[in-house]
C-alpha cells in the first residue's frame, strides 16, 4: 500500500503505545504497574453503567466476520472507529497525496468528494446507473484512470441508488486496479442489506486484500447509528498509521459501545434478517407507488434503504431546479427528502427517499409527490402549494 508523505508527520501519544505494550505483557502473565496513562481509576458510577466492559475481543470477532465473507483477515488487520465515517476519513487521508486523482461514484455519498478535496486530491467521477444491467461499467472506469490516479472508491450496496455490484464487475475493477497499481477504498456499510443473493467484497478477490480498505460498521444493519461504531479491515502495513489517526483524535471507540458491537456480531443475526425483510418490502412498496406517478421512474433498489426516483420534468431544467423542488417539498408540504444533486451531477432530476421509516410515512410521502405532479419550477410549485387542499406529512 502506497501511503502519503504527510502521514509520517502524524505523531503519537506515547501513553497509548506504552499501554498497548503493557497489555501485551499482561496477556503473557506479567504483572504490570500502570502509571502510564491518565485514565481515572474509579469505576464509572453505577447509574451510568448498564452494560459495560472493554474489549480487544471485538477485533477478533470482526476478523472472524470478515473471514466469513472470504477476506483473509486477522485481528491485526482491523481498526475499530467511532462510526464508519472516521475510518473513511482516515483511510482517504492516508492514501491521497496532493494532486492525486481519486475515482469516486456519481452519484455518491457526499463525504467521498468532500474528503478527497480536503486531502487536496481531485475527484474524478464514474457513473453508477441502476437502470443498466451492470450499474458500473468497468470500461468507463478504465477510461478515467490516468498516471495521477491513486485510489478507486467503491460503495456496494450503493447510497443513494440501492445498486449492488456483482462479482464480474468487481473482478473487472480488481484487474484494472492491479494493472495500474491502485488502492481501493470499499465502503460496504450496507453489506448486510442486500435483498437478493449475497454481498460480494472486492477484498475477497485474489491479490486484493493487500490493496483494499474495507469499511463497514454497525449503524445500518444493527440500527445502531447513534452508538457510533464502525471499522476498517485493511492491509496490516497500514494499520499502525490508521491507529495514529485514532490516537490523535478519539483515542478509541467507547468501551461499552465496543461491547455492544461484539454482542451484535456474536449474537443471533435473526434481527438483521427481519429488518432486511422489512426494508425489502418497504422498497418494493415505495418503488411501485413511485412508478405509478406520472413522469416519475424508479429502479427497484437491490440493497441499502434508499429509493432514487427520477422526475423527467427536471431532466432538462436548470441544475438548481432539483434542489428547489426538494426545498419546496419541505417548505410547503412538510416532506423532508434530499435532492439528487446533493450526491453529484448524476443526481440531477432525482430525489433520494430513505425507507428507514414506516410504511405509513412512505405512503404519505408518495401522496405528496403525486399532489405536486407537474410542478416543474419553484415558482409554479409554490403556487400549487398555495392551493387549499394540499396534503401534508406531519
Ligand atoms: N458510508 C455510507 C455509504 C453511508 O451511507 C453512511 C451513512 O449514511 C456512512 C458511510 C456512515 O456510517 P456511520 O454512521 O457508521 O459513520
Boltz pocket constraint, residues with backbone or C-beta under 6 A from the ligand:
constraints:
  - pocket:
      binder: B
      contacts: [[A, 82], [A, 83], [A, 84], [A, 85], [A, 86], [A, 109], [A, 155], [A, 157], [A, 159], [A, 187], [A, 189], [A, 216], [A, 217], [A, 218], [A, 219], [A, 225], [A, 229], [A, 230]]
      max_distance: 6.0
